[in-house]
Amino acid sequence: GMKAPDFTLEDKDGNQVSLSQFLGQKVILYFYPRDNTPGCTAQACGFRDAYDVLKEKAVVIGVSKDGMGSHQKFAQKYQLPFLLLSDPQRQAIEAYGVWQEKKMYGKTVMGVVRSTFIVGEDGRIAAVMPKVNPDTNAQDVLALL
């Protein structure tokens, strides 16, 4: 129910995209660690495969720390039809609290915890899905919508 933190980030083509420009529409905002890794690819392809149904209900936006070039290649390689935003300074990543300690190969590291937020038409957070399963994230979101 809290107001979703606004941000302005660049998409894969260098265009400035702000969350606030989607007021009046639902937004599926998903944060993921890295382009072209197995989990992130499965998650993105899940959203791609469900996109025809999802786009009737909401705008889909993926956010990671990767740069524009990486997002361009990722979107092209997997024909991703939705927005991918670059957040190298972790502006949105930290505003949404998804920059956290993670365990990787027995070490504790800081990184993006795969999470999905549903932002309502009023700009408020309608649902939070922490530590989502990349294989079922899109279907879980559809069920929630």
SENU-339245 format. One record per residue (C-alpha): residue number from 1; residue in three letters; x, y negated, z negated. Coordinates in Angstrom, 2 decimals, padded with zeros to 5 digits. Each point is the difference from the previous one (the first is absolute). Layout:
REM residues N
{rec NUM; "ALA"; {X; Y; Z}}
...
REM end
This chain:
REM residues 145
{rec 1; "GLY"; {000.00; 000.00; 000.00}}
{rec 2; "MET"; {002.96; -002.37; -000.24}}
{rec 3; "LYS"; {000.82; -002.35; 002.88}}
{rec 4; "ALA"; {002.39; 001.69; 002.43}}
{rec 5; "PRO"; {003.36; -001.80; 000.07}}
{rec 6; "ASP"; {000.28; -001.86; 003.31}}
{rec 7; "PHE"; {003.16; 000.24; 002.08}}
{rec 8; "THR"; {001.32; -000.98; 003.41}}
{rec 9; "LEU"; {002.30; 002.49; 001.73}}
{rec 10; "GLU"; {001.19; 000.64; 003.55}}
{rec 11; "ASP"; {-001.50; 002.77; 002.09}}
{rec 12; "LYS"; {002.01; 002.16; 002.39}}
{rec 13; "ASP"; {-000.16; -002.76; 002.65}}
{rec 14; "GLY"; {001.10; -002.85; -002.28}}
{rec 15; "ASN"; {-003.49; -001.45; -000.50}}
{rec 16; "GLN"; {-000.83; -001.42; -003.44}}
{rec 17; "VAL"; {-002.84; 001.97; -001.60}}
{rec 18; "SER"; {-001.67; -001.05; -003.26}}
{rec 19; "LEU"; {-002.35; 002.16; -002.04}}
{rec 20; "SER"; {-002.29; -003.02; -000.40}}
{rec 21; "GLN"; {-000.71; -000.09; 003.75}}
{rec 22; "PHE"; {-002.09; 003.17; -000.46}}
{rec 23; "LEU"; {-002.44; -001.47; -002.54}}
{rec 24; "GLY"; {-003.47; 001.25; 000.90}}
{rec 25; "GLN"; {001.39; 003.40; 001.04}}
{rec 26; "LYS"; {001.05; 003.03; -002.03}}
{rec 27; "VAL"; {003.73; 000.69; 000.13}}
{rec 28; "ILE"; {001.80; 003.30; -000.51}}
{rec 29; "LEU"; {003.42; -001.13; -001.22}}
{rec 30; "TYR"; {002.47; 002.84; -000.28}}
{rec 31; "PHE"; {003.58; -000.21; -001.19}}
{rec 32; "TYR"; {002.51; 002.60; 001.09}}
{rec 33; "PRO"; {003.74; 000.52; -000.56}}
{rec 34; "ARG"; {001.50; 000.25; 003.50}}
{rec 35; "ASP"; {-000.71; 000.31; 003.73}}
{rec 36; "ASN"; {000.77; 003.35; 001.66}}
{rec 37; "THR"; {000.26; 002.10; -003.16}}
{rec 38; "PRO"; {-002.13; 003.18; -000.15}}
{rec 39; "GLY"; {-002.50; -001.19; -002.65}}
{rec 40; "CYS"; {-000.35; -003.50; 001.43}}
{rec 41; "THR"; {-000.46; 001.36; 003.51}}
{rec 42; "ALA"; {-002.70; 002.44; -001.19}}
{rec 43; "GLN"; {-001.74; -002.85; -001.84}}
{rec 44; "ALA"; {000.15; -002.39; 002.98}}
{rec 45; "CYS"; {-001.18; 002.69; 002.43}}
{rec 46; "GLY"; {-002.89; 000.79; -002.35}}
{rec 47; "PHE"; {-001.12; -003.63; 000.20}}
{rec 48; "ARG"; {000.55; 000.06; 003.78}}
{rec 49; "ASP"; {-002.10; 003.14; 000.42}}
{rec 50; "ALA"; {-002.85; -001.44; -002.11}}
{rec 51; "TYR"; {000.35; -003.51; 001.46}}
{rec 52; "ASP"; {-003.09; 000.06; 002.25}}
{rec 53; "VAL"; {-002.19; 000.63; -003.06}}
{rec 54; "LEU"; {002.05; -002.18; -002.40}}
{rec 55; "LYS"; {000.02; -003.11; 002.24}}
{rec 56; "GLU"; {-003.81; -000.09; -000.16}}
{rec 57; "LYS"; {000.26; -000.34; -003.78}}
{rec 58; "ALA"; {003.27; -001.85; -000.70}}
{rec 59; "VAL"; {003.25; -001.51; 001.24}}
{rec 60; "VAL"; {002.96; 002.38; -000.48}}
{rec 61; "ILE"; {003.34; -001.50; -001.07}}
{rec 62; "GLY"; {003.18; 001.94; -000.81}}
{rec 63; "VAL"; {002.80; -001.76; -001.92}}
{rec 64; "SER"; {003.61; 001.07; -000.56}}
{rec 65; "LYS"; {003.42; -001.63; -000.45}}
{rec 66; "ASP"; {001.01; 001.01; 003.55}}
{rec 67; "GLY"; {000.72; -002.75; 002.53}}
{rec 68; "MET"; {-001.91; -000.92; 003.15}}
{rec 69; "GLY"; {002.21; 002.11; 002.28}}
{rec 70; "SER"; {-000.54; 003.10; -002.10}}
{rec 71; "HIS"; {-003.77; -000.62; -000.06}}
{rec 72; "GLN"; {-000.06; -000.50; 003.78}}
{rec 73; "LYS"; {001.71; 003.34; 000.61}}
{rec 74; "PHE"; {-002.15; 001.78; -002.60}}
{rec 75; "ALA"; {-003.26; -001.39; 001.43}}
{rec 76; "GLN"; {001.05; 000.78; 003.57}}
{rec 77; "LYS"; {001.24; 003.51; -000.75}}
{rec 78; "TYR"; {-003.24; 001.02; -001.75}}
{rec 79; "GLN"; {-002.47; -002.31; 001.82}}
{rec 80; "LEU"; {-001.03; -001.74; -003.22}}
{rec 81; "PRO"; {-002.90; -002.37; 000.83}}
{rec 82; "PHE"; {-000.08; -001.91; -003.32}}
{rec 83; "LEU"; {002.11; -002.76; -001.56}}
{rec 84; "LEU"; {003.40; 000.85; -001.47}}
{rec 85; "LEU"; {001.44; -002.81; -002.09}}
{rec 86; "SER"; {003.63; -000.55; -000.96}}
{rec 87; "ASP"; {000.73; -000.87; -003.64}}
{rec 88; "PRO"; {003.81; 000.00; -000.37}}
{rec 89; "GLN"; {-000.18; -002.52; -002.89}}
{rec 90; "ARG"; {-002.62; 002.19; -001.74}}
{rec 91; "GLN"; {-002.46; -002.92; -000.25}}
{rec 92; "ALA"; {-003.16; 002.13; 000.33}}
{rec 93; "ILE"; {001.66; 003.18; -001.28}}
{rec 94; "GLU"; {000.73; -001.64; -003.37}}
{rec 95; "ALA"; {-003.27; -001.99; -000.11}}
{rec 96; "TYR"; {-001.89; 003.31; 000.20}}
{rec 97; "GLY"; {002.26; 001.72; -002.54}}
{rec 98; "VAL"; {001.15; 002.81; 002.29}}
{rec 99; "TRP"; {003.76; -000.65; -000.45}}
{rec 100; "GLN"; {000.71; 002.51; -002.76}}
{rec 101; "GLU"; {002.47; 002.50; -001.35}}
{rec 102; "LYS"; {-000.09; 003.28; 001.88}}
{rec 103; "LYS"; {001.84; 003.28; -000.43}}
{rec 104; "MET"; {001.87; 001.11; 003.10}}
{rec 105; "TYR"; {002.33; 002.99; 000.00}}
{rec 106; "GLY"; {000.28; -000.24; -003.79}}
{rec 107; "LYS"; {000.96; -003.68; 000.05}}
{rec 108; "THR"; {-002.16; -002.92; -001.10}}
{rec 109; "VAL"; {-000.25; -002.63; 002.74}}
{rec 110; "MET"; {-002.20; -003.00; 000.71}}
{rec 111; "GLY"; {-002.28; 000.32; 003.01}}
{rec 112; "VAL"; {-003.45; -000.35; 001.45}}
{rec 113; "VAL"; {-002.52; 002.34; -001.58}}
{rec 114; "ARG"; {-002.41; 001.06; 002.75}}
{rec 115; "SER"; {-003.26; -001.72; -000.93}}
{rec 116; "THR"; {-003.21; -001.13; 001.70}}
{rec 117; "PHE"; {-002.27; -002.91; -000.89}}
{rec 118; "ILE"; {-003.48; -000.70; 001.32}}
{rec 119; "VAL"; {-000.62; -003.75; 000.09}}
{rec 120; "GLY"; {-003.67; -000.98; 000.21}}
{rec 121; "GLU"; {-001.53; -002.63; 002.29}}
{rec 122; "ASP"; {000.19; -002.46; -002.93}}
{rec 123; "GLY"; {003.80; 000.36; -000.25}}
{rec 124; "ARG"; {-000.19; 002.02; -003.22}}
{rec 125; "ILE"; {001.57; 003.41; -000.55}}
{rec 126; "ALA"; {-002.80; 002.55; 000.29}}
{rec 127; "ALA"; {002.12; 003.14; -000.52}}
{rec 128; "VAL"; {003.57; 000.98; -000.89}}
{rec 129; "MET"; {001.45; 003.33; 001.06}}
{rec 130; "PRO"; {003.42; 000.44; -001.67}}
{rec 131; "LYS"; {002.51; 002.65; 001.05}}
{rec 132; "VAL"; {-002.10; 001.19; 002.93}}
{rec 133; "ASN"; {000.54; 003.22; 001.91}}
{rec 134; "PRO"; {001.29; -001.01; 003.46}}
{rec 135; "ASP"; {-001.70; 003.00; 001.65}}
{rec 136; "THR"; {-003.50; -000.87; -001.24}}
{rec 137; "ASN"; {000.16; -003.78; -000.62}}
{rec 138; "ALA"; {-002.07; -001.01; 003.06}}
{rec 139; "GLN"; {-002.70; 002.59; -000.71}}
{rec 140; "ASP"; {-000.07; -000.97; -003.69}}
{rec 141; "VAL"; {-000.48; -003.65; 001.02}}
{rec 142; "LEU"; {-002.80; 000.96; 002.41}}
{rec 143; "ALA"; {-001.76; 001.93; -002.76}}
{rec 144; "LEU"; {000.32; -003.04; -002.29}}
{rec 145; "LEU"; {-001.40; -002.40; 002.62}}
REM end
